[in-house]
Amino acid sequence: MVAFTILALLAQPLSSLTGNDPYKEHTNLLGNGSVPNGLGGGISVNHWFGVTPLRGVDLFSIVAYGTRVSLGIGVASSLISLVIGVVLGLVAGYYPGILDSIISRTMDVFFGFPFLIFTIALSVVVPETFPRPMLLILVLGFFGWPGIARLVRGQTLSLNKRNYATASRVMGASPLHVLWCQVLPNLLPLLIVNITLSIPGRIGAEAGLSFLGVGMNPPTPSWGRSISDAVQWALVDPMYLIFPGGALFLLTFGFNLLGDGLNDLINPRGESHENA
């Protein structure tokens, strides 16, 4: 995780060390059939991961700049889902009744909503001038809150019956005070683990949408679109598929390991948090 974070932050200076960027073409490095010359798809001192077929773009630059896109969209969309889910989950758990029923039924609607079809349709309707990273962040964040809300709702129902919450209400504390000072602090460890485990799912979703052609638009570097382009070259230039695919695997794998480690650290007895 540290390595990918550094790669994302230093994508520009690291790529410029060899005078490359994800938009510069090196067609002189391509041989017959537009396949890169040399070992490993043209791996050399100036091209650490080789170059892409057909256009000869430096593959390390694509992977480095693509890390920015994947991490940025994954983290930002997860934070949006976290805010929406926590607010609605706290309200639903603290006010069992009409509000709880409305929010719970809304969760059910979102769980059954055809997210992929909607995203594909939305990518056609939204003007090209609208920033595509922002569109993906908003879509992934808006449709990702129900799981967090259901988790927070269940825990709020339980925590709201604890002695410290009851004592606060008896002493005249407002619902906002109880939720902010009594319930939410006890939810923080659970929320930290949850958002850590949700980020790889958002990264994979962005890669999947880009693979289908409805995610990031060219020439913006994207692992998903690179994997899509590399499929047809897999037999003649496997490195074009291995490097962006390996980066996607390692990043999501790292987040899952981090989430599991935090869960073991915060919850050493292995107590499960059941949704109500």
Contacts in CASP RR format, 6 or more apart in sequence:
PFRMAT RR
TARGET T0000
AUTHOR 0000-0000-0000
METHOD contacts of the structure
MODEL  1
MVAFTILALLAQPLSSLTGNDPYKEHTNLLGNGSVPNGLGGGISVNHWFG
VTPLRGVDLFSIVAYGTRVSLGIGVASSLISLVIGVVLGLVAGYYPGILD
SIISRTMDVFFGFPFLIFTIALSVVVPETFPRPMLLILVLGFFGWPGIAR
LVRGQTLSLNKRNYATASRVMGASPLHVLWCQVLPNLLPLLIVNITLSIP
GRIGAEAGLSFLGVGMNPPTPSWGRSISDAVQWALVDPMYLIFPGGALFL
LTFGFNLLGDGLNDLINPRGESHENA
1 254 0 8 1.000
1 255 0 8 1.000
1 258 0 8 1.000
4 67 0 8 1.000
4 71 0 8 1.000
4 247 0 8 1.000
4 250 0 8 1.000
4 251 0 8 1.000
5 71 0 8 1.000
7 14 0 8 1.000
7 63 0 8 1.000
7 64 0 8 1.000
7 67 0 8 1.000
8 64 0 8 1.000
8 67 0 8 1.000
8 68 0 8 1.000
8 71 0 8 1.000
8 72 0 8 1.000
10 64 0 8 1.000
11 61 0 8 1.000
11 64 0 8 1.000
11 65 0 8 1.000
11 66 0 8 1.000
11 67 0 8 1.000
11 68 0 8 1.000
12 21 0 8 1.000
14 60 0 8 1.000
14 64 0 8 1.000
15 21 0 8 1.000
15 22 0 8 1.000
15 58 0 8 1.000
15 60 0 8 1.000
15 61 0 8 1.000
15 64 0 8 1.000
15 65 0 8 1.000
18 45 0 8 1.000
18 46 0 8 1.000
18 47 0 8 1.000
18 48 0 8 1.000
18 58 0 8 1.000
18 60 0 8 1.000
19 46 0 8 1.000
20 46 0 8 1.000
20 47 0 8 1.000
20 58 0 8 1.000
20 60 0 8 1.000
20 61 0 8 1.000
21 58 0 8 1.000
21 61 0 8 1.000
21 65 0 8 1.000
22 57 0 8 1.000
22 58 0 8 1.000
22 61 0 8 1.000
22 62 0 8 1.000
22 64 0 8 1.000
22 65 0 8 1.000
22 66 0 8 1.000
22 219 0 8 1.000
22 221 0 8 1.000
23 57 0 8 1.000
23 219 0 8 1.000
24 57 0 8 1.000
24 58 0 8 1.000
24 61 0 8 1.000
25 55 0 8 1.000
25 56 0 8 1.000
25 57 0 8 1.000
26 47 0 8 1.000
26 51 0 8 1.000
26 56 0 8 1.000
26 57 0 8 1.000
26 58 0 8 1.000
27 55 0 8 1.000
27 56 0 8 1.000
29 36 0 8 1.000
29 37 0 8 1.000
29 42 0 8 1.000
29 47 0 8 1.000
29 51 0 8 1.000
29 56 0 8 1.000
30 36 0 8 1.000
30 37 0 8 1.000
30 51 0 8 1.000
30 53 0 8 1.000
30 54 0 8 1.000
30 56 0 8 1.000
31 37 0 8 1.000
33 53 0 8 1.000
34 53 0 8 1.000
34 54 0 8 1.000
35 41 0 8 1.000
35 53 0 8 1.000
35 233 0 8 1.000
35 236 0 8 1.000
35 237 0 8 1.000
36 42 0 8 1.000
36 50 0 8 1.000
36 51 0 8 1.000
36 52 0 8 1.000
36 53 0 8 1.000
36 56 0 8 1.000
36 237 0 8 1.000
38 44 0 8 1.000
40 50 0 8 1.000
40 237 0 8 1.000
40 239 0 8 1.000
41 50 0 8 1.000
41 51 0 8 1.000
41 237 0 8 1.000
41 239 0 8 1.000
41 240 0 8 1.000
42 50 0 8 1.000
42 51 0 8 1.000
42 239 0 8 1.000
43 49 0 8 1.000
43 50 0 8 1.000
43 239 0 8 1.000
44 50 0 8 1.000
47 58 0 8 1.000
47 59 0 8 1.000
47 60 0 8 1.000
48 60 0 8 1.000
49 58 0 8 1.000
49 59 0 8 1.000
49 60 0 8 1.000
49 63 0 8 1.000
49 239 0 8 1.000
49 243 0 8 1.000
50 58 0 8 1.000
50 59 0 8 1.000
50 60 0 8 1.000
50 239 0 8 1.000
51 57 0 8 1.000
51 58 0 8 1.000
51 59 0 8 1.000
52 59 0 8 1.000
52 62 0 8 1.000
52 226 0 8 1.000
52 229 0 8 1.000
52 230 0 8 1.000
52 240 0 8 1.000
53 233 0 8 1.000
53 236 0 8 1.000
53 237 0 8 1.000
53 240 0 8 1.000
59 239 0 8 1.000
59 240 0 8 1.000
59 243 0 8 1.000
59 244 0 8 1.000
60 243 0 8 1.000
61 221 0 8 1.000
62 221 0 8 1.000
62 226 0 8 1.000
62 244 0 8 1.000
63 221 0 8 1.000
63 223 0 8 1.000
63 226 0 8 1.000
63 243 0 8 1.000
63 244 0 8 1.000
63 247 0 8 1.000
65 221 0 8 1.000
66 221 0 8 1.000
66 222 0 8 1.000
66 223 0 8 1.000
67 247 0 8 1.000
67 251 0 8 1.000
69 133 0 8 1.000
69 206 0 8 1.000
69 216 0 8 1.000
69 220 0 8 1.000
69 221 0 8 1.000
69 222 0 8 1.000
69 223 0 8 1.000
70 203 0 8 1.000
70 204 0 8 1.000
70 206 0 8 1.000
70 207 0 8 1.000
70 222 0 8 1.000
70 223 0 8 1.000
70 248 0 8 1.000
70 251 0 8 1.000
71 203 0 8 1.000
71 251 0 8 1.000
72 133 0 8 1.000
72 137 0 8 1.000
73 133 0 8 1.000
73 136 0 8 1.000
73 137 0 8 1.000
73 140 0 8 1.000
73 202 0 8 1.000
73 203 0 8 1.000
73 206 0 8 1.000
74 137 0 8 1.000
74 140 0 8 1.000
74 199 0 8 1.000
74 201 0 8 1.000
74 202 0 8 1.000
74 203 0 8 1.000
74 206 0 8 1.000
75 199 0 8 1.000
76 137 0 8 1.000
77 136 0 8 1.000
77 137 0 8 1.000
77 138 0 8 1.000
77 139 0 8 1.000
77 140 0 8 1.000
77 141 0 8 1.000
77 144 0 8 1.000
77 202 0 8 1.000
78 141 0 8 1.000
78 195 0 8 1.000
78 198 0 8 1.000
78 199 0 8 1.000
78 202 0 8 1.000
79 195 0 8 1.000
80 137 0 8 1.000
80 138 0 8 1.000
80 140 0 8 1.000
80 141 0 8 1.000
80 142 0 8 1.000
80 145 0 8 1.000
81 140 0 8 1.000
81 141 0 8 1.000
81 142 0 8 1.000
81 144 0 8 1.000
81 145 0 8 1.000
81 148 0 8 1.000
81 198 0 8 1.000
82 145 0 8 1.000
82 148 0 8 1.000
82 191 0 8 1.000
82 194 0 8 1.000
82 195 0 8 1.000
82 198 0 8 1.000
84 141 0 8 1.000
84 142 0 8 1.000
84 145 0 8 1.000
84 148 0 8 1.000
84 149 0 8 1.000
85 145 0 8 1.000
85 146 0 8 1.000
85 147 0 8 1.000
85 148 0 8 1.000
85 149 0 8 1.000
85 152 0 8 1.000
86 148 0 8 1.000
86 149 0 8 1.000
86 152 0 8 1.000
86 184 0 8 1.000
86 187 0 8 1.000
86 191 0 8 1.000
88 103 0 8 1.000
88 106 0 8 1.000
88 145 0 8 1.000
88 149 0 8 1.000
88 152 0 8 1.000
88 153 0 8 1.000
89 103 0 8 1.000
89 148 0 8 1.000
89 149 0 8 1.000
89 150 0 8 1.000
89 152 0 8 1.000
89 153 0 8 1.000
89 156 0 8 1.000
90 152 0 8 1.000
90 153 0 8 1.000
90 156 0 8 1.000
90 179 0 8 1.000
90 183 0 8 1.000
90 184 0 8 1.000
91 99 0 8 1.000
91 103 0 8 1.000
92 99 0 8 1.000
92 100 0 8 1.000
92 103 0 8 1.000
92 104 0 8 1.000
92 149 0 8 1.000
92 153 0 8 1.000
92 156 0 8 1.000
93 100 0 8 1.000
93 152 0 8 1.000
93 153 0 8 1.000
93 154 0 8 1.000
93 156 0 8 1.000
93 157 0 8 1.000
93 160 0 8 1.000
94 156 0 8 1.000
94 160 0 8 1.000
94 175 0 8 1.000
94 178 0 8 1.000
94 179 0 8 1.000
94 183 0 8 1.000
96 157 0 8 1.000
100 153 0 8 1.000
103 149 0 8 1.000
103 153 0 8 1.000
104 150 0 8 1.000
104 153 0 8 1.000
106 146 0 8 1.000
107 146 0 8 1.000
107 147 0 8 1.000
107 149 0 8 1.000
107 150 0 8 1.000
110 143 0 8 1.000
110 144 0 8 1.000
110 145 0 8 1.000
110 146 0 8 1.000
111 146 0 8 1.000
111 147 0 8 1.000
113 143 0 8 1.000
115 143 0 8 1.000
118 139 0 8 1.000
119 139 0 8 1.000
119 209 0 8 1.000
119 214 0 8 1.000
120 212 0 8 1.000
120 214 0 8 1.000
122 135 0 8 1.000
122 139 0 8 1.000
123 135 0 8 1.000
123 209 0 8 1.000
123 214 0 8 1.000
123 215 0 8 1.000
126 135 0 8 1.000
128 217 0 8 1.000
132 215 0 8 1.000
132 216 0 8 1.000
132 217 0 8 1.000
132 220 0 8 1.000
133 216 0 8 1.000
133 220 0 8 1.000
136 206 0 8 1.000
136 209 0 8 1.000
136 215 0 8 1.000
136 216 0 8 1.000
140 202 0 8 1.000
140 205 0 8 1.000
140 206 0 8 1.000
141 202 0 8 1.000
144 198 0 8 1.000
148 191 0 8 1.000
148 194 0 8 1.000
148 198 0 8 1.000
150 275 0 8 1.000
151 190 0 8 1.000
151 194 0 8 1.000
151 273 0 8 1.000
151 275 0 8 1.000
152 187 0 8 1.000
152 191 0 8 1.000
153 275 0 8 1.000
153 276 0 8 1.000
154 274 0 8 1.000
154 275 0 8 1.000
154 276 0 8 1.000
155 186 0 8 1.000
155 187 0 8 1.000
155 190 0 8 1.000
155 273 0 8 1.000
156 179 0 8 1.000
156 183 0 8 1.000
156 187 0 8 1.000
157 276 0 8 1.000
158 276 0 8 1.000
159 165 0 8 1.000
159 182 0 8 1.000
159 183 0 8 1.000
159 186 0 8 1.000
159 187 0 8 1.000
160 178 0 8 1.000
160 183 0 8 1.000
162 182 0 8 1.000
164 182 0 8 1.000
165 178 0 8 1.000
165 182 0 8 1.000
165 183 0 8 1.000
168 177 0 8 1.000
168 178 0 8 1.000
168 181 0 8 1.000
168 182 0 8 1.000
169 178 0 8 1.000
173 181 0 8 1.000
173 182 0 8 1.000
189 266 0 8 1.000
189 267 0 8 1.000
190 266 0 8 1.000
190 273 0 8 1.000
192 262 0 8 1.000
192 266 0 8 1.000
193 259 0 8 1.000
193 262 0 8 1.000
193 263 0 8 1.000
193 266 0 8 1.000
193 267 0 8 1.000
196 255 0 8 1.000
196 258 0 8 1.000
196 259 0 8 1.000
196 262 0 8 1.000
197 255 0 8 1.000
197 256 0 8 1.000
197 259 0 8 1.000
197 260 0 8 1.000
199 255 0 8 1.000
200 251 0 8 1.000
200 252 0 8 1.000
200 253 0 8 1.000
200 254 0 8 1.000
200 255 0 8 1.000
200 256 0 8 1.000
201 252 0 8 1.000
203 248 0 8 1.000
203 251 0 8 1.000
203 252 0 8 1.000
203 255 0 8 1.000
204 248 0 8 1.000
204 252 0 8 1.000
206 215 0 8 1.000
206 216 0 8 1.000
206 222 0 8 1.000
206 224 0 8 1.000
207 222 0 8 1.000
207 223 0 8 1.000
207 224 0 8 1.000
207 227 0 8 1.000
207 248 0 8 1.000
208 215 0 8 1.000
208 224 0 8 1.000
209 215 0 8 1.000
210 216 0 8 1.000
210 222 0 8 1.000
210 223 0 8 1.000
210 224 0 8 1.000
210 225 0 8 1.000
210 228 0 8 1.000
211 224 0 8 1.000
211 225 0 8 1.000
211 227 0 8 1.000
211 228 0 8 1.000
212 228 0 8 1.000
213 225 0 8 1.000
213 228 0 8 1.000
215 222 0 8 1.000
215 225 0 8 1.000
216 222 0 8 1.000
216 224 0 8 1.000
216 225 0 8 1.000
218 225 0 8 1.000
223 244 0 8 1.000
223 245 0 8 1.000
223 247 0 8 1.000
223 248 0 8 1.000
224 244 0 8 1.000
224 248 0 8 1.000
226 240 0 8 1.000
226 244 0 8 1.000
226 245 0 8 1.000
227 241 0 8 1.000
227 244 0 8 1.000
227 245 0 8 1.000
227 248 0 8 1.000
229 240 0 8 1.000
230 237 0 8 1.000
230 240 0 8 1.000
230 241 0 8 1.000
230 244 0 8 1.000
231 241 0 8 1.000
233 240 0 8 1.000
233 241 0 8 1.000
234 240 0 8 1.000
234 241 0 8 1.000
264 270 0 8 1.000
END
